[in-house]
Amino acid sequence: MLIIRKRAFLILIVLTTLLSAANITWAQEETKPKLRLRNSTTAKGFIGGEAHESYVIRVRKGRTLTARISWKLVDDNRAEFTVSDSPSFYNGGQLPFGKWSDNGRRWSGKVPTTGDYYIYVVAHPTAHYQLRVSVN
């Protein structure tokens, strides 16, 4: 009887852990729609803290995608962005192609496949930013 109780308790702990992990993953899903960008455009915004802004742009294979960020400097604030092929901010990473320049303020890369590309902007602690995106 004691062994059955120990096993039941252990199973309860495992199930609780699994359900908690699933709940954390669900909580990280993005609910705010991404802003669709055109070929050459400038997006402006204010961001900071734990938040991020999401943009999406469709680019054809062989075209060059370029993004450049600037922001109003206040104290030691900083704005930055990531260019990804993932629609999820939490699961995506920086694209393996392309090059950074201007101290991480500019990224440019020749797109290997036609599709949607995502640009995620973050800032610390906060920033009024301007994101210039072009496709050539």
mmCIF file of the C-alpha atoms, coordinates in Angstrom:
data_MODEL
# 
_entry.id   MODEL 
# 
loop_
_atom_site.group_PDB 
_atom_site.id 
_atom_site.type_symbol 
_atom_site.label_atom_id 
_atom_site.label_alt_id 
_atom_site.label_comp_id 
_atom_site.label_asym_id 
_atom_site.label_entity_id 
_atom_site.label_seq_id 
_atom_site.pdbx_PDB_ins_code 
_atom_site.Cartn_x 
_atom_site.Cartn_y 
_atom_site.Cartn_z 
_atom_site.occupancy 
_atom_site.B_iso_or_equiv 
_atom_site.pdbx_formal_charge 
_atom_site.auth_seq_id 
_atom_site.auth_comp_id 
_atom_site.auth_asym_id 
_atom_site.auth_atom_id 
_atom_site.pdbx_PDB_model_num 
ATOM 1   C CA . MET A 1 1   ? 0.000  0.000  0.000   1.00 0.00 ? 1   MET A CA 1 
ATOM 2   C CA . LEU A 1 2   ? 2.873  2.372  0.858   1.00 0.00 ? 2   LEU A CA 1 
ATOM 3   C CA . ILE A 1 3   ? 4.547  1.644  -2.491  1.00 0.00 ? 3   ILE A CA 1 
ATOM 4   C CA . ILE A 1 4   ? 1.308  2.422  -4.365  1.00 0.00 ? 4   ILE A CA 1 
ATOM 5   C CA . ARG A 1 5   ? 0.997  5.773  -2.564  1.00 0.00 ? 5   ARG A CA 1 
ATOM 6   C CA . LYS A 1 6   ? 4.614  6.675  -3.352  1.00 0.00 ? 6   LYS A CA 1 
ATOM 7   C CA . ARG A 1 7   ? 4.109  5.830  -7.031  1.00 0.00 ? 7   ARG A CA 1 
ATOM 8   C CA . ALA A 1 8   ? 0.857  7.789  -7.190  1.00 0.00 ? 8   ALA A CA 1 
ATOM 9   C CA . PHE A 1 9   ? 2.564  10.782 -5.569  1.00 0.00 ? 9   PHE A CA 1 
ATOM 10  C CA . LEU A 1 10  ? 5.474  10.537 -8.013  1.00 0.00 ? 10  LEU A CA 1 
ATOM 11  C CA . ILE A 1 11  ? 3.084  10.365 -10.984 1.00 0.00 ? 11  ILE A CA 1 
ATOM 12  C CA . LEU A 1 12  ? 1.227  13.407 -9.646  1.00 0.00 ? 12  LEU A CA 1 
ATOM 13  C CA . ILE A 1 13  ? 4.480  15.384 -9.440  1.00 0.00 ? 13  ILE A CA 1 
ATOM 14  C CA . VAL A 1 14  ? 5.458  14.415 -13.001 1.00 0.00 ? 14  VAL A CA 1 
ATOM 15  C CA . LEU A 1 15  ? 2.031  15.369 -14.390 1.00 0.00 ? 15  LEU A CA 1 
ATOM 16  C CA . THR A 1 16  ? 2.061  18.693 -12.549 1.00 0.00 ? 16  THR A CA 1 
ATOM 17  C CA . THR A 1 17  ? 5.506  19.483 -13.964 1.00 0.00 ? 17  THR A CA 1 
ATOM 18  C CA . LEU A 1 18  ? 4.461  18.601 -17.518 1.00 0.00 ? 18  LEU A CA 1 
ATOM 19  C CA . LEU A 1 19  ? 1.278  20.663 -17.327 1.00 0.00 ? 19  LEU A CA 1 
ATOM 20  C CA . SER A 1 20  ? 3.185  23.631 -15.914 1.00 0.00 ? 20  SER A CA 1 
ATOM 21  C CA . ALA A 1 21  ? 5.715  23.466 -18.756 1.00 0.00 ? 21  ALA A CA 1 
ATOM 22  C CA . ALA A 1 22  ? 2.902  23.335 -21.325 1.00 0.00 ? 22  ALA A CA 1 
ATOM 23  C CA . ASN A 1 23  ? 1.238  26.332 -19.687 1.00 0.00 ? 23  ASN A CA 1 
ATOM 24  C CA . ILE A 1 24  ? 4.471  28.359 -19.837 1.00 0.00 ? 24  ILE A CA 1 
ATOM 25  C CA . THR A 1 25  ? 4.841  27.585 -23.551 1.00 0.00 ? 25  THR A CA 1 
ATOM 26  C CA . TRP A 1 26  ? 1.228  28.598 -24.184 1.00 0.00 ? 26  TRP A CA 1 
ATOM 27  C CA . ALA A 1 27  ? 1.754  31.847 -22.265 1.00 0.00 ? 27  ALA A CA 1 
ATOM 28  C CA . GLN A 1 28  ? 4.604  32.768 -24.640 1.00 0.00 ? 28  GLN A CA 1 
ATOM 29  C CA . GLU A 1 29  ? 2.469  32.568 -27.766 1.00 0.00 ? 29  GLU A CA 1 
ATOM 30  C CA . GLU A 1 30  ? 2.147  35.878 -29.524 1.00 0.00 ? 30  GLU A CA 1 
ATOM 31  C CA . THR A 1 31  ? -1.330 37.337 -29.627 1.00 0.00 ? 31  THR A CA 1 
ATOM 32  C CA . LYS A 1 32  ? -0.525 40.727 -31.157 1.00 0.00 ? 32  LYS A CA 1 
ATOM 33  C CA . PRO A 1 33  ? -0.528 40.597 -34.980 1.00 0.00 ? 33  PRO A CA 1 
ATOM 34  C CA . LYS A 1 34  ? 2.688  41.348 -36.841 1.00 0.00 ? 34  LYS A CA 1 
ATOM 35  C CA . LEU A 1 35  ? 2.784  44.554 -38.847 1.00 0.00 ? 35  LEU A CA 1 
ATOM 36  C CA . ARG A 1 36  ? 3.123  43.810 -42.579 1.00 0.00 ? 36  ARG A CA 1 
ATOM 37  C CA . LEU A 1 37  ? 5.805  45.908 -44.300 1.00 0.00 ? 37  LEU A CA 1 
ATOM 38  C CA . ARG A 1 38  ? 6.079  46.837 -47.983 1.00 0.00 ? 38  ARG A CA 1 
ATOM 39  C CA . ASN A 1 39  ? 9.282  46.641 -50.057 1.00 0.00 ? 39  ASN A CA 1 
ATOM 40  C CA . SER A 1 40  ? 10.810 49.904 -48.867 1.00 0.00 ? 40  SER A CA 1 
ATOM 41  C CA . THR A 1 41  ? 9.347  51.474 -45.777 1.00 0.00 ? 41  THR A CA 1 
ATOM 42  C CA . THR A 1 42  ? 10.074 53.082 -42.433 1.00 0.00 ? 42  THR A CA 1 
ATOM 43  C CA . ALA A 1 43  ? 8.355  51.960 -39.246 1.00 0.00 ? 43  ALA A CA 1 
ATOM 44  C CA . LYS A 1 44  ? 8.401  54.045 -36.084 1.00 0.00 ? 44  LYS A CA 1 
ATOM 45  C CA . GLY A 1 45  ? 7.507  53.048 -32.559 1.00 0.00 ? 45  GLY A CA 1 
ATOM 46  C CA . PHE A 1 46  ? 8.168  53.056 -28.844 1.00 0.00 ? 46  PHE A CA 1 
ATOM 47  C CA . ILE A 1 47  ? 9.249  49.842 -27.148 1.00 0.00 ? 47  ILE A CA 1 
ATOM 48  C CA . GLY A 1 48  ? 10.864 48.689 -23.948 1.00 0.00 ? 48  GLY A CA 1 
ATOM 49  C CA . GLY A 1 49  ? 10.878 46.397 -20.968 1.00 0.00 ? 49  GLY A CA 1 
ATOM 50  C CA . GLU A 1 50  ? 9.864  42.831 -21.751 1.00 0.00 ? 50  GLU A CA 1 
ATOM 51  C CA . ALA A 1 51  ? 7.950  43.855 -24.887 1.00 0.00 ? 51  ALA A CA 1 
ATOM 52  C CA . HIS A 1 52  ? 8.894  43.476 -28.539 1.00 0.00 ? 52  HIS A CA 1 
ATOM 53  C CA . GLU A 1 53  ? 7.456  44.723 -31.806 1.00 0.00 ? 53  GLU A CA 1 
ATOM 54  C CA . SER A 1 54  ? 6.982  42.275 -34.682 1.00 0.00 ? 54  SER A CA 1 
ATOM 55  C CA . TYR A 1 55  ? 7.161  43.037 -38.398 1.00 0.00 ? 55  TYR A CA 1 
ATOM 56  C CA . VAL A 1 56  ? 6.840  40.731 -41.391 1.00 0.00 ? 56  VAL A CA 1 
ATOM 57  C CA . ILE A 1 57  ? 7.883  41.286 -44.993 1.00 0.00 ? 57  ILE A CA 1 
ATOM 58  C CA . ARG A 1 58  ? 7.635  38.985 -48.013 1.00 0.00 ? 58  ARG A CA 1 
ATOM 59  C CA . VAL A 1 59  ? 10.849 38.741 -50.016 1.00 0.00 ? 59  VAL A CA 1 
ATOM 60  C CA . ARG A 1 60  ? 11.568 36.819 -53.222 1.00 0.00 ? 60  ARG A CA 1 
ATOM 61  C CA . LYS A 1 61  ? 14.578 34.563 -53.637 1.00 0.00 ? 61  LYS A CA 1 
ATOM 62  C CA . GLY A 1 62  ? 17.730 36.404 -54.753 1.00 0.00 ? 62  GLY A CA 1 
ATOM 63  C CA . ARG A 1 63  ? 16.599 39.825 -53.495 1.00 0.00 ? 63  ARG A CA 1 
ATOM 64  C CA . THR A 1 64  ? 18.585 41.723 -50.852 1.00 0.00 ? 64  THR A CA 1 
ATOM 65  C CA . LEU A 1 65  ? 16.788 42.518 -47.608 1.00 0.00 ? 65  LEU A CA 1 
ATOM 66  C CA . THR A 1 66  ? 18.262 45.409 -45.607 1.00 0.00 ? 66  THR A CA 1 
ATOM 67  C CA . ALA A 1 67  ? 17.148 46.684 -42.202 1.00 0.00 ? 67  ALA A CA 1 
ATOM 68  C CA . ARG A 1 68  ? 18.573 49.594 -40.237 1.00 0.00 ? 68  ARG A CA 1 
ATOM 69  C CA . ILE A 1 69  ? 17.521 50.864 -36.818 1.00 0.00 ? 69  ILE A CA 1 
ATOM 70  C CA . SER A 1 70  ? 18.014 54.226 -35.146 1.00 0.00 ? 70  SER A CA 1 
ATOM 71  C CA . TRP A 1 71  ? 16.600 55.568 -31.892 1.00 0.00 ? 71  TRP A CA 1 
ATOM 72  C CA . LYS A 1 72  ? 16.412 58.664 -29.766 1.00 0.00 ? 72  LYS A CA 1 
ATOM 73  C CA . LEU A 1 73  ? 19.344 58.406 -27.356 1.00 0.00 ? 73  LEU A CA 1 
ATOM 74  C CA . VAL A 1 74  ? 18.309 58.859 -23.719 1.00 0.00 ? 74  VAL A CA 1 
ATOM 75  C CA . ASP A 1 75  ? 20.885 57.987 -21.050 1.00 0.00 ? 75  ASP A CA 1 
ATOM 76  C CA . ASP A 1 76  ? 22.285 54.569 -22.037 1.00 0.00 ? 76  ASP A CA 1 
ATOM 77  C CA . ASN A 1 77  ? 19.228 53.180 -23.821 1.00 0.00 ? 77  ASN A CA 1 
ATOM 78  C CA . ARG A 1 78  ? 19.606 50.849 -26.786 1.00 0.00 ? 78  ARG A CA 1 
ATOM 79  C CA . ALA A 1 79  ? 17.292 49.498 -29.478 1.00 0.00 ? 79  ALA A CA 1 
ATOM 80  C CA . GLU A 1 80  ? 18.105 46.421 -31.541 1.00 0.00 ? 80  GLU A CA 1 
ATOM 81  C CA . PHE A 1 81  ? 16.456 43.959 -33.889 1.00 0.00 ? 81  PHE A CA 1 
ATOM 82  C CA . THR A 1 82  ? 16.619 40.373 -35.066 1.00 0.00 ? 82  THR A CA 1 
ATOM 83  C CA . VAL A 1 83  ? 15.858 39.176 -38.603 1.00 0.00 ? 83  VAL A CA 1 
ATOM 84  C CA . SER A 1 84  ? 14.338 35.695 -38.558 1.00 0.00 ? 84  SER A CA 1 
ATOM 85  C CA . ASP A 1 85  ? 12.447 33.233 -40.727 1.00 0.00 ? 85  ASP A CA 1 
ATOM 86  C CA . SER A 1 86  ? 10.357 32.139 -37.729 1.00 0.00 ? 86  SER A CA 1 
ATOM 87  C CA . PRO A 1 87  ? 6.907  33.616 -37.070 1.00 0.00 ? 87  PRO A CA 1 
ATOM 88  C CA . SER A 1 88  ? 7.590  33.162 -33.346 1.00 0.00 ? 88  SER A CA 1 
ATOM 89  C CA . PHE A 1 89  ? 9.704  35.679 -31.449 1.00 0.00 ? 89  PHE A CA 1 
ATOM 90  C CA . TYR A 1 90  ? 10.308 33.076 -28.736 1.00 0.00 ? 90  TYR A CA 1 
ATOM 91  C CA . ASN A 1 91  ? 11.410 30.235 -31.034 1.00 0.00 ? 91  ASN A CA 1 
ATOM 92  C CA . GLY A 1 92  ? 13.158 32.149 -33.803 1.00 0.00 ? 92  GLY A CA 1 
ATOM 93  C CA . GLY A 1 93  ? 16.778 33.116 -34.077 1.00 0.00 ? 93  GLY A CA 1 
ATOM 94  C CA . GLN A 1 94  ? 18.905 35.345 -36.244 1.00 0.00 ? 94  GLN A CA 1 
ATOM 95  C CA . LEU A 1 95  ? 19.133 34.223 -39.869 1.00 0.00 ? 95  LEU A CA 1 
ATOM 96  C CA . PRO A 1 96  ? 22.337 32.340 -40.742 1.00 0.00 ? 96  PRO A CA 1 
ATOM 97  C CA . PHE A 1 97  ? 22.968 34.526 -43.807 1.00 0.00 ? 97  PHE A CA 1 
ATOM 98  C CA . GLY A 1 98  ? 23.550 38.269 -44.054 1.00 0.00 ? 98  GLY A CA 1 
ATOM 99  C CA . LYS A 1 99  ? 25.990 40.666 -42.422 1.00 0.00 ? 99  LYS A CA 1 
ATOM 100 C CA . TRP A 1 100 ? 25.795 43.187 -39.603 1.00 0.00 ? 100 TRP A CA 1 
ATOM 101 C CA . SER A 1 101 ? 27.400 46.630 -39.828 1.00 0.00 ? 101 SER A CA 1 
ATOM 102 C CA . ASP A 1 102 ? 27.307 50.048 -38.163 1.00 0.00 ? 102 ASP A CA 1 
ATOM 103 C CA . ASN A 1 103 ? 27.797 48.574 -34.671 1.00 0.00 ? 103 ASN A CA 1 
ATOM 104 C CA . GLY A 1 104 ? 24.801 46.246 -34.998 1.00 0.00 ? 104 GLY A CA 1 
ATOM 105 C CA . ARG A 1 105 ? 22.453 48.905 -36.313 1.00 0.00 ? 105 ARG A CA 1 
ATOM 106 C CA . ARG A 1 106 ? 22.322 47.627 -39.902 1.00 0.00 ? 106 ARG A CA 1 
ATOM 107 C CA . TRP A 1 107 ? 21.785 44.138 -41.322 1.00 0.00 ? 107 TRP A CA 1 
ATOM 108 C CA . SER A 1 108 ? 21.740 43.123 -44.980 1.00 0.00 ? 108 SER A CA 1 
ATOM 109 C CA . GLY A 1 109 ? 21.457 39.742 -46.655 1.00 0.00 ? 109 GLY A CA 1 
ATOM 110 C CA . LYS A 1 110 ? 20.622 38.083 -49.971 1.00 0.00 ? 110 LYS A CA 1 
ATOM 111 C CA . VAL A 1 111 ? 17.494 35.983 -49.424 1.00 0.00 ? 111 VAL A CA 1 
ATOM 112 C CA . PRO A 1 112 ? 17.974 32.294 -50.396 1.00 0.00 ? 112 PRO A CA 1 
ATOM 113 C CA . THR A 1 113 ? 14.279 31.346 -50.580 1.00 0.00 ? 113 THR A CA 1 
ATOM 114 C CA . THR A 1 114 ? 11.048 33.203 -51.275 1.00 0.00 ? 114 THR A CA 1 
ATOM 115 C CA . GLY A 1 115 ? 8.950  33.680 -48.166 1.00 0.00 ? 115 GLY A CA 1 
ATOM 116 C CA . ASP A 1 116 ? 8.019  35.777 -45.178 1.00 0.00 ? 116 ASP A CA 1 
ATOM 117 C CA . TYR A 1 117 ? 10.844 37.190 -43.077 1.00 0.00 ? 117 TYR A CA 1 
ATOM 118 C CA . TYR A 1 118 ? 10.295 38.556 -39.586 1.00 0.00 ? 118 TYR A CA 1 
ATOM 119 C CA . ILE A 1 119 ? 11.949 41.506 -37.874 1.00 0.00 ? 119 ILE A CA 1 
ATOM 120 C CA . TYR A 1 120 ? 11.667 41.721 -34.085 1.00 0.00 ? 120 TYR A CA 1 
ATOM 121 C CA . VAL A 1 121 ? 12.545 44.997 -32.333 1.00 0.00 ? 121 VAL A CA 1 
ATOM 122 C CA . VAL A 1 122 ? 13.451 45.241 -28.630 1.00 0.00 ? 122 VAL A CA 1 
ATOM 123 C CA . ALA A 1 123 ? 14.926 47.998 -26.470 1.00 0.00 ? 123 ALA A CA 1 
ATOM 124 C CA . HIS A 1 124 ? 16.499 48.425 -23.071 1.00 0.00 ? 124 HIS A CA 1 
ATOM 125 C CA . PRO A 1 125 ? 15.199 50.056 -21.033 1.00 0.00 ? 125 PRO A CA 1 
ATOM 126 C CA . THR A 1 126 ? 12.975 51.908 -23.552 1.00 0.00 ? 126 THR A CA 1 
ATOM 127 C CA . ALA A 1 127 ? 13.418 53.664 -26.891 1.00 0.00 ? 127 ALA A CA 1 
ATOM 128 C CA . HIS A 1 128 ? 11.608 55.662 -29.540 1.00 0.00 ? 128 HIS A CA 1 
ATOM 129 C CA . TYR A 1 129 ? 12.922 53.899 -32.644 1.00 0.00 ? 129 TYR A CA 1 
ATOM 130 C CA . GLN A 1 130 ? 12.856 54.148 -36.407 1.00 0.00 ? 130 GLN A CA 1 
ATOM 131 C CA . LEU A 1 131 ? 13.276 50.962 -38.466 1.00 0.00 ? 131 LEU A CA 1 
ATOM 132 C CA . ARG A 1 132 ? 14.086 51.380 -42.162 1.00 0.00 ? 132 ARG A CA 1 
ATOM 133 C CA . VAL A 1 133 ? 13.557 48.289 -44.302 1.00 0.00 ? 133 VAL A CA 1 
ATOM 134 C CA . SER A 1 134 ? 14.280 47.908 -48.008 1.00 0.00 ? 134 SER A CA 1 
ATOM 135 C CA . VAL A 1 135 ? 14.243 45.119 -50.581 1.00 0.00 ? 135 VAL A CA 1 
ATOM 136 C CA . ASN A 1 136 ? 16.418 45.483 -53.696 1.00 0.00 ? 136 ASN A CA 1 
# 
